[in-house]
Amino acid sequence: MEQELPGGARLIVGVDESPASRWALAWAIGAARLHRMALVAVHVSRAPVHPFPEALPVQHAVRAGEEARCAEVITAAFEDVAGGVPDDLTTAAIGRVGDPGYHLVDLAGEGDLLVLGRGRRGLFSRIFLPSTSMYCARHARTTVVIVQQPAAPDDPELSGDRGRRSWGRRHP
């Protein structure tokens, strides 16, 4: 699933199934409208890929299946956020297989705006999966916007105790 990239300044947004990605897509749609930029939605599947997919027929089928799944993920994200792909924007959908950070940085050139969502990650995820947003912030040649997923209203981090240690609290 590879569409022709629009010319000029583009707003490239990374899309996956996470809630943080939905917030990033919503922000990107608003920014694309405000700045009259083309919107490029990118989903990169982390499926294991053989370096020479032509050598193994099974790898070609896996790659084709993952690229088709990329289209489904992007379509579902637009449906959730905006009720479909906005008609008033020039949009493109790109699906790739491999490392998300590498492909997002590769697509974003000078003058583009790269938008990513950042959600809460558990210990297991932080240890075994690298942070795509941190990779892009370090390696991108363009401006990177990282949209933080808002906390739930009943989340204790919203109270004034965030960042304080128990030994540093003042008791009335």
LINSUL-V353132 format. One line per field, one symbol per residue. burial: 1 if it has 9 or more other ideal C-beta (glycine too) atoms within 8 Angstrom, else 0. A space follows every 10 residues. Layout:
BEGIN
burial: ???
END
This chain:
BEGIN
burial: 1000110011 1111100101 1111111110 1110001111 1111100010 0010010011 0110011111 1011111110 1100010010 1111111101 1111101100 0111111110 0000010000 0110111001 0101111010 0000000000 0000000000 00
END
